[in-house]
Amino acid sequence: MQESKSNKKRDKVQSVIVRVRKELIQENANIEVERLLTKHKEEPFTLMPPSRADIAEWVSTSWDNLSKRNDY
């Protein structure tokens, strides 16, 4: 029971980290990930790399947002 609860908590933290990495710019993502790792330091987990689709979406969105910021 304890192991199952620990696995669920670990999976939830991992899910939040993946979302943060995808949604925030790199500098802010690194800060947020460090905060989450510190907060949940006793919970062992592994970071899952983003999928190719997630990376493509992130790059596309980032370029689009960059263009919007630089419009005069």
N, C-alpha and C positions, 0 to 999 in steps of 0.2 A: 504494500500500500504506500509506504513512504517513498519507495523508488519510483512508483508511478506518479506520485505528486511532484517529486523532484524533476522527473522527465517533463511533465507538463509545464512546470515553471521554467525549466531550461529552454524548452521549445518556444514559450511565449517571449522570453528575453531575446532569443535568437531571431524570432519573427520581427520584433521591434527594431533590432539592429539592422536587419535587411531593409526594412522600410525606411529607416533613417538614412542609410547609405544611398538609397535610391532617390529619396525626395530632397535631401538637403545638399547644398553645395559642399564640396569636399572639406573645406576648412570647418564648417559648422558640423558636418557629419562626424569628423574625427573627434571634435569636442563632445558631441552627444554620445558617441560610442564609448569614449573614455569614462564619461559619467555613468553610463549603464554598467560598464565592466566593474567600476569601483563599487557601485551600489549592490551588485550581485556577485561580488568576488568569491563568495563561498560556493556558488553554483557552477559546477564545471559544465562547459559546453564548447562546441566548436563552431566557428564561423563558417557559414555556407557561402560559397561564392555566388554572385548573381548569375542568372542565366544569360545566354546570348541575347535573348529577346529583351530582358531587362536593361542590359547595357545599351542596346540599340535605341531603346525608348529614352533612356537617360541622356544619351548623346544628342538625339534629335530634339528633345525638350530643352536641353541646355543651349544648343545652338539657336533655337527659336527664341528663347528668353534673352539670349545675348543680343540678338538683332533688335528685339523690342526695347532693351535698355539703351541702345545706341542710336535709336531713331531721334531725329531732331525735329 
